[in-house]
Amino acid sequence: MVLYFYIQRSSHPVAPAAMADEIAKAQTAKPGGDTIFGKIIRKEISANVFYEDDQCIAFHDIAPQAPVHFLVVPKKPISHLSKAEAEDAALLGHLMIVAKDCAEKQGLSEGYRLVVNEGPHGGQTVYHIHIHIMGGRQMGWPPG
């Protein structure tokens, strides 16, 4: 059941210092305990949420790395992709479909990038699995 949808694009440029900050966060982040995403899901803190159903929530990234940058986060707190179980397969598939639908609603008809960060070397800064969806410009390769 979809609760709401609306579109907003970000115009924040990506600064090299922001990337350094993300690397530092990834190196010091620790798994376990509550996360900022849990607080957003429980509505304890605000976020620019534009989609929510009984399994997940989608909201714009607070530090966008592209003109359109949002996250799709499951309500079930799975800390890492590597910690997901076979029973999570339907949920993980649902996240991908929601990411696709949200990207379409955000106007990303020319393409977009999906990113799941795993562990410190993968740049994971919040230990609650989530998908980054970025677009609105030509994405470079390699990404890191």
N, C-alpha and C positions, 0 to 999 in steps of 0.2 A: 504494500500500500504506500503510495507516494504521498508525502505530506505537503511539500512545497518545492517550487523551482523558481529561480530568477537568475538573470544574467548580469554579471558585472565583470569588466575587464580591468586588469591592473596595468598601470603605466610606470611601475617602478623599474628603473634600470638595475642591472646586476653589477655590483662593484666587486673588484678583486678582494677587498677586505672582508666582504660578506662571505666569500668562499673560504677564506682563512678562518673566519669565525666558525663556520660549519665544520671544518676539519677539526678544530680544537674541541668543539662540542662532541663530536663523534668519538674522539680519543678519551674523553672524560665521562661520557654517559655510561650509566650502569643499569643493567636489567633488574627487574623486580620492583614491586610496589606500584603505587598509583602513577599515572602519567597525565600529562596535559590533555591528551585525547580522551581519557576517562572522564576528566572534569568537563570537557566540551560535550561529550555524549550525555552526561548527567545534567547538563545546563548549569553547572556551577560557575563556569566562566563563559564569556561570550565569544562567538566566532562568526565569521561571515558565511553562515550555513545556507546553502541553496538547494540541498536535496537531503531527504531522510526517509528511510523506511524501517521496517522492524529488524533488519539485519545490519544496516550500515548508515553512515552519514557522509556527506560531501561538503567541503567548505574550501574557501580560497586560502592559499598559503599566506601566512603573515609576512614572509620574506620572499616574495616571488622571484623566480629565476628566469621567467619568460613573461611576455605580455599576458598570457593566460596561464596560471599555475594554481591548481587546486589539488586537494587530497581526497581520496576515498578511503574511509576507515571503518573496519568492522566494529560492531558493538561488542562482539566477543573479544576479550583482551588476549590476543596471541602475541607473545613478545617478539618472536622472530619468525620468518618464513621457515627456517630450519626446525622450528618447534611445532609447526603445523602437523596435524595427524590426518590420517585417511578420512576420518569423520568430518574434517574441515573442507573437503574437496568441493562440496556444493556451495559453501560460503565463499570460498576463494573464486570459484567460477562466477558467482553472483557479483562479486566486487569488480570483475573484469567487464561484465555486461553493464553495470552501473557506470563504470568509467567510460565506456563507449557511448552510452546514452547521454551522459553529462557532457562529454566532449562535443557531441553533436549539438546539444542545446547551447553550448558556449561558442558555437560558430567555428569550430576547428575543422572545417571541411577540407583544408589543404594538408592536414596531417597533424600528428602530435606524438609526443614521446611518453611512454609509461616507464616509471622507475620504482623499483622496490629496493631499498637499501638494507643490507644484511650485515650486522656486526660493525665493529669499529673500522675495519679496513674498507668496508662497503659504504661508510659514511652514515650509518644509522645513529641518529641522535635522540630518537624517542622509541623506547622499547615497547611499542604496540604497533604491530604490522600495519602498514598503510601503503597505498599506491599514490605516487606523485604523477599527475598528468600535466604536461607542459606543452604549450604550443603558441601559435600566434606569430611565429617567426620561423625562419629556417634554422633547424637545430643542427649543430655541428657534430662531427665525428672525428676522433674519438671523444666521448663525452667527458672524460676526466682528465 
